[in-house]
Amino acid sequence: MNVRRLIPTAALAGAVALAATALTACSGAAGATGGKDGKLDVMASFYPMQFLAEQIGKEHVKVDTLTKPGVEPHDLEITPKQTAQLGEADVVLYLKTLQPAVDKAVAQSGVKNIVDAATLTKLEVHGNSGHDHGSEEGADDHSHGEAGEDPHVWLDPVKYAEIAKGVGAALEKSDPDHAADYKKNTDELLAKLGALDTEFKDGLKNTASKTFITTHSAFGYLSERYGLDQEGISGVDPESEPSPARMKELQAIAKKDNVSTVFFETLASDKTAKTLATDTGLKTDVLDPLEGITDKSQGADYFEVMRSNLKNLQKALGNK
């Protein structure tokens, strides 16, 4: 939460006058940004970026996304029409290394205000508690980042809040006329993310087991934040096939750590999860990596789906 300091009235009046002069001076530039309706045109690479832009920008922005609902973001191919749209945006929000096609298009777009969420928080390398989780060849098709960094930072409310702060600052800079609103909206969003973090902390404190199995290794940051152990069937790419050795290993882990549930997600196939569950006599349930919202999602937005994830984790881990 931000602590506001009291500023003497005279100093405040001077600051307001200065700000007004500065805004008048650059109002031509600020007015030039934005579409015909005067709104700031923001292009987001996929849902978590789109959600931030909508929450912070509200009525001052028009937000489009490159990844349409139902499309698995890792597999996105960009159309020539989208490339053109991208070039016309006032602000581009993306997460470098998650979507190679987007990285390439953004680099060629020529847009002045580009915000890479990966620079607003610290990316880390996550494995499966030291286990190899690649395909038959032992390699993951998407080796995100230089050192195989995990891009799924939005699933940790604390890291997502760090990104939100950076996005808010970028919108303030791109559209100074509405800077106060962006600041206010950012502060409100940070408070909500802080409350969500507390819910997860309290909700996962006392569970019978700490280990969960999921088809997509997207929950490394969430696991680290709340003291859980993620065991992924495939790597950070949900489509990569696990080796027979990995499947055997997971059966042993499930037995040893009293795992009750194999999680799958809404945007990728549940075939592997169901095979493992059948072989081990486990249940299946949804753990949503929130890469997109569809009518199959367990909630209408980021907060609703995250709370569904919490509920499903509590059930699977035996919340006391």
C-alpha angles and dihedrals in degrees: 000000000000118000111217117212121212112248121204112256095242093050090047092051090050092049092050091050091049092048091049091052091048092049092049090050094052099031089103090058094043092047090051090062116076132049129281089288090058092247123132110254108227123185114198122195096219143343103292090053092044091051092053092049092049095046095047100033098040111159094358096065140059108210126200127177130214092210110065120210112282095024116118102236095216089061098046118140115190121229123221088247091056091047089055091047090050091054091054096052121112092212131018120201117192143144111238117229096020095088116023092193090056093047090056095045093047092050089054097040099088090216112155100210106056119162118196108195090202088070093053096064136019116272117211137194113250127186130171099279088297096315123129107245103178132119127277088292090051093245134109115228092223109052092182115215131348094300099029092268118187110244098194095102096136091072089070106071091206094055091041088055090054089054091046089055091053093046090051091052091049093052091048090053094045094048110025092172089073099032094121092056093048089050092050092047091048091052091050091050092048090053091052092048090049090054091048090052090053091050091053093044093051095037096053099037097096112035129146091229132025098197126091131176120219135175093228122047093221098122103073095113093044091049092048093048095051102033099254132136117232117204110190123202090205130014129261087301105077093204098059114109118237119230121249087247091057091049090051091048091052091052089056092047091050090054096044097045098039093244111182102179142044111208126215130178138237101243101047136053118283092204097106093044091052092048091052092044092051092048092050101034092243132143124245128224140162125270106177119212087200096229089140141357120236135161086270092059117111092237142014099250146010096284096046093049093046090053090050088051090052092050092048092048092049090051094047096044095046103249110217 
